[in-house]
Amino acid sequence: MHETSRWGCDFCKKTYELKSSALRHEKKCFANPATKSCRTCKHAIKDSDTVYVPPRGEEKYGDADFEQSYIYCDAISGLFLMHYDKPCKFHTNCIHWELGEDLFEK
């Protein structure tokens, strides 16, 4: 744990007013290698694609195009859609997990 004006998780950028809340979060944080989640697994591969939204009316270009991030697991060849850079909440304590890089910015 580290203390600023609030208590912060040592694994991600979340902060809490109470130390007990920060400690509770750290135990289940997807950036904590102890949770064995996709976020820190060497088999997880992060990628993204552009989703093209067709223009409406007289517009010539799709202004609503956006990037969609996703992670796929190289160990089981499974695709897990990740919206807004959030890790998959259903894949912790994975039997295929091996320590790798943290796939998300801190």
Steps between C-alpha positions, in 0.01 A plus 500: 500500500606856444346809655433826321205716592311175450594132515608357165521150360858387439392322181271748321405867520189469718495698823281483809429718800535208740803274532272199559324564166833517317620177663172324411536619138866388472403142583271482195672752268544366147844662486608299805681189372357304796153510335639319193289709264538563127643845570833359624518171306764431238240319285274806474548707188353851483391636163243738354300558184319799361122464496372692200159663541333584168414868445140616531320736267722723289815444708791368297702351785408298807576733791395230746783256414678373811773265617398184682762332717497131570712228650533151374658208678778327312485200737139407427442695176210683658390854429386720787358837398632782712321832478669819617823320597348304787619145559272201486334460839420134445851368450689495828687211661548356151677162479690626192622819669872577490651833605539745214480874443217714635294570187347827619631847567533602861 
